[in-house]
Amino acid sequence: MLTEDNVMDLELRLYDQTGTACTLAEYVRRSDSGSYADGDFRRHFKALLEDIGITLIENKEVTK
């Protein structure tokens, strides 16, 4: 369970169903054709993560 005490400085990386790292936009497109998450949703989701101290690592930032 995430709490304010244990969430700071977490990193979140997204992976599609094949295990390939992807951006939030790619993840949304690949799951259910992106029908549930438009650009506003993605922007607000990223802002929410940032606000609670979680860094979203996008595909081009992922190191192997």
N, C-alpha and C positions, 0 to 999 in steps of 0.2 A: 504494500500500500504506500502510495506517495504522500508524504506530508511536507510541510514547509521546511522541516528540519533536514530531510534527507533528499530533497529534490534539487537543491542548488548544485550547479556545475555538472549536471548530467548531460550526456550527449545522446541524441536519438538519430539513428541511421535507419532509413527505410529500404526495404528489400522487397522485390516483387516475388511472385509465386515460384519463380525459377531460382531465387537466391541471388539475383543481380541487384546491386545497389542502384538506387534511382532517386530522382528528385521527388518532391511532394507532388508536383504536377504530373510527372510520369506515373507515380504510384496511383494517383486518382484515376488517370486515363486507363491504366491496365486493370483496375478492379472495377467491375460493373460499368465499364465504358465511361467512367467519370460523371455519370448522370446525377450523382448526389452532391458534388462539390465543384462549385464554380470558382472563378478567380477571387471573388470576395471571400468565400469560405477559406481558400488557401491562405490568403493574406491575413485573415483574422486568426486562423489556426497558428500560423507562424508567430503572430504577435502574442497570442496566449502563451505559447511555449516560452518565448523570450521573457515575458512578464513573470513567469514562475521559475525562471532560471534554467530552462532546458535549452541547450544549443541544438538546432536542427542541422545535421551535417548533410549537405546536399551531395549528389552524385559526384560532381567534379571535385569535391573536397575530400572524398573518401580515399584513404590510403590503404594499400593492400599489405 
